[in-house]
């Protein structure tokens, strides 16, 4: 009986030892998972922030490009209007003479 009781005690001790190791391993695994989740969240937040910053810089850059294009179009438009006005002013005399000559040709 002593031998049985001794064997039973050894089995119980081994069971407790295994249970203790299992609990410790489980706790370590849970802690590692929690740390991994936290790190993953930090990485995601960092990536999100970088994306927002890059997006903002890109939009600002594109806005400046568009503003420059608009300015160039306005300048070309003004230049073209001035060129047309000058050409029209130069030809207004010819147009007036043409109208007068047709009126004279028709007579009273």
FIMIKOL-746935 format. One record per atom (N, C-alpha, C): residue in three letters; y, x, z; atom name. Coordinates in steps of 0.02 Angstrom, whole numbers, plus 50000, padded with zeros to 5 digits. Each point is the difference from the previous one (the first is absolute). Layout:
ATOM  sedo     py     px     pz  marmar
ATOM   ALA      Y      X      Z      CA
...
END
This chain:
ATOM  sedo     py     px     pz  marmar
ATOM   UNK  49941  50040  50000       N
ATOM   UNK  50059  49960  50000      CA
ATOM   UNK  50063  50043  50000       C
ATOM   UNK  49996  50054  50037       N
ATOM   UNK  50057  50045  50001      CA
ATOM   UNK  50015  50027  49931       C
ATOM   UNK  49947  50013  49965       N
ATOM   UNK  50009  50026  49932      CA
ATOM   UNK  50033  49948  49955       C
ATOM   UNK  49978  49938  50008       N
ATOM   UNK  50030  49945  49961      CA
ATOM   UNK  50073  49992  50019       C
ATOM   UNK  50014  50001  50061       N
ATOM   UNK  50068  49992  50024      CA
ATOM   UNK  50043  50059  49978       C
ATOM   UNK  49972  50057  50000       N
ATOM   UNK  50036  50060  49977      CA
ATOM   UNK  50014  49995  49925       C
ATOM   UNK  49951  49977  49962       N
ATOM   UNK  50009  49991  49928      CA
ATOM   UNK  50053  49946  49987       C
ATOM   UNK  49995  49946  50038       N
ATOM   UNK  50049  49946  49993      CA
ATOM   UNK  50070  50025  50015       C
ATOM   UNK  50006  50040  50051       N
ATOM   UNK  50065  50029  50018      CA
ATOM   UNK  50027  50045  49944       C
ATOM   UNK  49955  50039  49970       N
ATOM   UNK  50019  50044  49945      CA
ATOM   UNK  50024  49958  49940       C
ATOM   UNK  49963  49946  49986       N
ATOM   UNK  50019  49955  49944      CA
ATOM   UNK  50067  49968  50015       C
ATOM   UNK  50010  49977  50061       N
ATOM   UNK  50065  49970  50018      CA
ATOM   UNK  50057  50050  49993       C
ATOM   UNK  49989  50060  50023       N
ATOM   UNK  50051  50052  49994      CA
ATOM   UNK  50017  50014  49927       C
ATOM   UNK  49947  50004  49959       N
ATOM   UNK  50011  50013  49929      CA
ATOM   UNK  50037  49941  49967       C
ATOM   UNK  49981  49939  50020       N
ATOM   UNK  50035  49941  49974      CA
ATOM   UNK  50074  50002  50019       C
ATOM   UNK  50014  50016  50063       N
ATOM   UNK  50069  50004  50022      CA
ATOM   UNK  50037  50056  49964       C
ATOM   UNK  49967  50055  49991       N
ATOM   UNK  50031  50056  49964      CA
ATOM   UNK  50015  49980  49928       C
ATOM   UNK  49952  49968  49968       N
ATOM   UNK  50010  49978  49930      CA
ATOM   UNK  50055  49948  49997       C
ATOM   UNK  50000  49954  50048       N
ATOM   UNK  50052  49948  50002      CA
ATOM   UNK  50069  50033  50010       C
ATOM   UNK  50003  50048  50043       N
ATOM   UNK  50064  50035  50013      CA
ATOM   UNK  50023  50036  49937       C
ATOM   UNK  49954  50035  49968       N
ATOM   UNK  50018  50035  49938      CA
ATOM   UNK  50023  49951  49946       C
ATOM   UNK  49964  49944  49995       N
ATOM   UNK  50017  49950  49950      CA
ATOM   UNK  50070  49971  50013       C
ATOM   UNK  50013  49985  50062       N
ATOM   UNK  50066  49973  50018      CA
ATOM   UNK  50055  50051  49986       C
ATOM   UNK  49985  50063  50016       N
ATOM   UNK  50049  50053  49987      CA
ATOM   UNK  50012  50007  49925       C
ATOM   UNK  49947  50001  49961       N
ATOM   UNK  50005  50007  49928      CA
ATOM   UNK  50038  49940  49970       C
ATOM   UNK  49985  49940  50026       N
ATOM   UNK  50034  49939  49977      CA
ATOM   UNK  50075  50004  50015       C
ATOM   UNK  50016  50022  50061       N
ATOM   UNK  50070  50006  50019      CA
ATOM   UNK  50036  50051  49956       C
ATOM   UNK  49968  50057  49988       N
ATOM   UNK  50029  50052  49957      CA
ATOM   UNK  50010  49974  49929       C
ATOM   UNK  49951  49963  49975       N
ATOM   UNK  50004  49972  49933      CA
ATOM   UNK  50057  49950  49995       C
ATOM   UNK  50007  49957  50051       N
ATOM   UNK  50054  49950  50001      CA
ATOM   UNK  50068  50035  50003       C
ATOM   UNK  50005  50053  50039       N
ATOM   UNK  50063  50037  50004      CA
ATOM   UNK  50016  50033  49933       C
ATOM   UNK  49949  50029  49969       N
ATOM   UNK  50010  50031  49934      CA
ATOM   UNK  50021  49949  49948       C
ATOM   UNK  49970  49941  50003       N
ATOM   UNK  50018  49946  49953      CA
ATOM   UNK  50072  49978  50012       C
ATOM   UNK  50018  49992  50064       N
ATOM   UNK  50069  49980  50017      CA
ATOM   UNK  50050  50052  49975       C
ATOM   UNK  49985  50064  50010       N
ATOM   UNK  50045  50053  49976      CA
ATOM   UNK  50004  50000  49924       C
ATOM   UNK  49943  49989  49968       N
ATOM   UNK  50000  49998  49926      CA
ATOM   UNK  50041  49941  49974       C
ATOM   UNK  49994  49943  50034       N
ATOM   UNK  50040  49941  49980      CA
ATOM   UNK  50074  50014  50008       C
ATOM   UNK  50017  50030  50058       N
ATOM   UNK  50071  50015  50013      CA
ATOM   UNK  50027  50049  49948       C
ATOM   UNK  49961  50050  49984       N
ATOM   UNK  50021  50050  49949      CA
ATOM   UNK  50007  49967  49932       C
ATOM   UNK  49953  49955  49983       N
ATOM   UNK  50003  49965  49936      CA
ATOM   UNK  50063  49957  49997       C
ATOM   UNK  50017  49967  50055       N
ATOM   UNK  50061  49959  50002      CA
ATOM   UNK  50062  50044  49992       C
ATOM   UNK  50000  50059  50032       N
ATOM   UNK  50056  50046  49993      CA
ATOM   UNK  50007  50024  49928       C
ATOM   UNK  49944  50015  49969       N
ATOM   UNK  50001  50022  49929      CA
ATOM   UNK  50027  49944  49956       C
ATOM   UNK  49976  49938  50012       N
ATOM   UNK  50023  49943  49960      CA
ATOM   UNK  50075  49989  50009       C
ATOM   UNK  50023  50003  50063       N
ATOM   UNK  50072  49990  50014      CA
ATOM   UNK  50041  50054  49965       C
ATOM   UNK  49976  50061  50004       N
ATOM   UNK  50035  50056  49969      CA
ATOM   UNK  50003  49991  49924       C
ATOM   UNK  49944  49980  49971       N
ATOM   UNK  49997  49989  49927      CA
ATOM   UNK  50046  49942  49980       C
ATOM   UNK  50000  49947  50040       N
ATOM   UNK  50043  49943  49986      CA
ATOM   UNK  50073  50021  50002       C
ATOM   UNK  50018  50038  50050       N
ATOM   UNK  50069  50023  50007      CA
ATOM   UNK  50020  50045  49942       C
ATOM   UNK  49956  50047  49981       N
ATOM   UNK  50014  50044  49943      CA
ATOM   UNK  50008  49959  49937       C
ATOM   UNK  49958  49950  49991       N
ATOM   UNK  50004  49957  49941      CA
ATOM   UNK  50066  49963  49998       C
ATOM   UNK  50021  49974  50057       N
ATOM   UNK  50064  49964  50003      CA
ATOM   UNK  50058  50047  49984       C
ATOM   UNK  49997  50061  50027       N
ATOM   UNK  50054  50048  49987      CA
ATOM   UNK  50002  50020  49927       C
ATOM   UNK  49942  50013  49971       N
ATOM   UNK  49997  50019  49929      CA
ATOM   UNK  50023  49943  49957       C
ATOM   UNK  49981  49940  50017       N
ATOM   UNK  50020  49941  49962      CA
ATOM   UNK  50076  49992  50002       C
ATOM   UNK  50028  50009  50059       N
ATOM   UNK  50072  49995  50008      CA
ATOM   UNK  50036  50053  49959       C
ATOM   UNK  49976  50062  50003       N
ATOM   UNK  50031  50054  49961      CA
ATOM   UNK  49995  49985  49925       C
ATOM   UNK  49942  49977  49978       N
ATOM   UNK  49990  49984  49929      CA
ATOM   UNK  50047  49944  49978       C
ATOM   UNK  50007  49948  50041       N
ATOM   UNK  50044  49945  49982      CA
ATOM   UNK  50073  50024  49997       C
ATOM   UNK  50020  50041  50047       N
ATOM   UNK  50068  50027  49999      CA
ATOM   UNK  50011  50041  49937       C
ATOM   UNK  49952  50042  49983       N
ATOM   UNK  50005  50042  49941      CA
ATOM   UNK  50005  49956  49937       C
ATOM   UNK  49958  49949  49995       N
ATOM   UNK  50002  49957  49941      CA
ATOM   UNK  50064  49960  49997       C
ATOM   UNK  50027  49981  50057       N
ATOM   UNK  50063  49964  50002      CA
ATOM   UNK  50057  50045  49975       C
ATOM   UNK  49999  50063  50020       N
ATOM   UNK  50051  50047  49975      CA
ATOM   UNK  49994  50010  49925       C
ATOM   UNK  49938  50004  49975       N
ATOM   UNK  49989  50008  49928      CA
ATOM   UNK  50028  49938  49964       C
ATOM   UNK  49985  49941  50025       N
ATOM   UNK  50025  49939  49969      CA
ATOM   UNK  50076  49996  50002       C
ATOM   UNK  50029  50018  50057       N
ATOM   UNK  50072  50000  50006      CA
ATOM   UNK  50032  50048  49949       C
ATOM   UNK  49969  50057  49991       N
ATOM   UNK  50025  50048  49951      CA
ATOM   UNK  49994  49972  49929       C
ATOM   UNK  49944  49968  49986       N
ATOM   UNK  49991  49970  49933      CA
ATOM   UNK  50052  49945  49988       C
ATOM   UNK  50013  49960  50051       N
ATOM   UNK  50050  49947  49994      CA
ATOM   UNK  50069  50031  49987       C
ATOM   UNK  50016  50052  50036       N
ATOM   UNK  50065  50034  49990      CA
ATOM   UNK  50005  50028  49929       C
ATOM   UNK  49946  50030  49976       N
ATOM   UNK  50001  50027  49932      CA
ATOM   UNK  50008  49945  49948       C
ATOM   UNK  49967  49944  50011       N
ATOM   UNK  50006  49943  49954      CA
ATOM   UNK  50072  49974  50000       C
ATOM   UNK  50030  49995  50059       N
ATOM   UNK  50069  49976  50005      CA
ATOM   UNK  50047  50048  49963       C
ATOM   UNK  49988  50066  50010       N
ATOM   UNK  50043  50049  49967      CA
ATOM   UNK  49993  49997  49925       C
ATOM   UNK  49938  49993  49976       N
ATOM   UNK  49989  49994  49928      CA
ATOM   UNK  50031  49936  49973       C
ATOM   UNK  49995  49947  50037       N
ATOM   UNK  50029  49936  49980      CA
ATOM   UNK  50076  50005  49995       C
ATOM   UNK  50030  50030  50049       N
ATOM   UNK  50073  50009  50000      CA
ATOM   UNK  50021  50044  49940       C
ATOM   UNK  49963  50053  49989       N
ATOM   UNK  50015  50045  49945      CA
ATOM   UNK  49994  49962  49933       C
ATOM   UNK  49947  49960  49994       N
ATOM   UNK  49990  49962  49939      CA
ATOM   UNK  50055  49948  49990       C
ATOM   UNK  50020  49967  50054       N
ATOM   UNK  50056  49951  49995      CA
ATOM   UNK  50064  50035  49979       C
ATOM   UNK  50013  50058  50028       N
ATOM   UNK  50061  50037  49981      CA
ATOM   UNK  49997  50020  49927       C
ATOM   UNK  49942  50023  49977       N
ATOM   UNK  49992  50019  49930      CA
ATOM   UNK  50012  49940  49954       C
ATOM   UNK  49971  49943  50018       N
ATOM   UNK  50009  49940  49959      CA
ATOM   UNK  50072  49977  50001       C
ATOM   UNK  50033  50003  50058       N
ATOM   UNK  50070  49981  50005      CA
ATOM   UNK  50044  50045  49957       C
ATOM   UNK  49986  50064  50001       N
ATOM   UNK  50038  50047  49958      CA
ATOM   UNK  49990  49985  49926       C
ATOM   UNK  49937  49989  49982       N
ATOM   UNK  49985  49985  49929      CA
ATOM   UNK  50034  49935  49980       C
ATOM   UNK  49999  49950  50043       N
ATOM   UNK  50031  49936  49985      CA
ATOM   UNK  50076  50008  49995       C
ATOM   UNK  50029  50039  50045       N
ATOM   UNK  50072  50011  49999      CA
ATOM   UNK  50021  50035  49936       C
ATOM   UNK  49958  50047  49976       N
ATOM   UNK  50016  50036  49938      CA
ATOM   UNK  49996  49953  49940       C
ATOM   UNK  49957  49952  50004       N
ATOM   UNK  49989  49956  49942      CA
ATOM   UNK  50041  49936  50003       C
ATOM   UNK  50034  49987  50056       N
ATOM   UNK  50038  49938  50007      CA
ATOM   UNK  50056  49998  49948       C
ATOM   UNK  50028  50058  49987       N
ATOM   UNK  50054  50003  49949      CA
ATOM   UNK  49973  49981  49932       C
ATOM   UNK  49941  50027  49983       N
ATOM   UNK  49969  49983  49936      CA
ATOM   UNK  49984  49926  49996       C
ATOM   UNK  49976  49972  50054       N
ATOM   UNK  49983  49928  50002      CA
ATOM   UNK  50063  49958  49990       C
ATOM   UNK  50053  50020  50033       N
ATOM   UNK  50063  49962  49993      CA
ATOM   UNK  50025  50004  49928       C
ATOM   UNK  49997  50059  49971       N
ATOM   UNK  50022  50007  49930      CA
ATOM   UNK  49957  49958  49953       C
ATOM   UNK  49935  49999  50013       N
ATOM   UNK  49955  49960  49958      CA
ATOM   UNK  50017  49926  50005       C
ATOM   UNK  50011  49976  50061       N
ATOM   UNK  50018  49929  50009      CA
ATOM   UNK  50066  49986  49966       C
ATOM   UNK  50049  50043  50008       N
ATOM   UNK  50066  49989  49968      CA
ATOM   UNK  49994  50001  49924       C
ATOM   UNK  49960  50046  49973       N
ATOM   UNK  49994  50003  49928      CA
ATOM   UNK  49965  49938  49973       C
ATOM   UNK  49953  49972  50036       N
ATOM   UNK  49967  49939  49977      CA
ATOM   UNK  50047  49941  50004       C
ATOM   UNK  50040  49999  50051       N
ATOM   UNK  50049  49946  50006      CA
ATOM   UNK  50050  50004  49943       C
ATOM   UNK  50022  50060  49985       N
ATOM   UNK  50049  50009  49945      CA
ATOM   UNK  49967  49983  49933       C
ATOM   UNK  49936  50017  49993       N
ATOM   UNK  49966  49987  49937      CA
ATOM   UNK  49992  49925  49989       C
ATOM   UNK  49993  49962  50050       N
ATOM   UNK  49994  49928  49993      CA
ATOM   UNK  50067  49970  49983       C
ATOM   UNK  50051  50031  50026       N
ATOM   UNK  50067  49976  49985      CA
ATOM   UNK  50018  49937  50040       C
ATOM   UNK  50064  49975  49986       N
ATOM   UNK  50024  49942  50037      CA
ATOM   UNK  49967  49936  49980       C
END
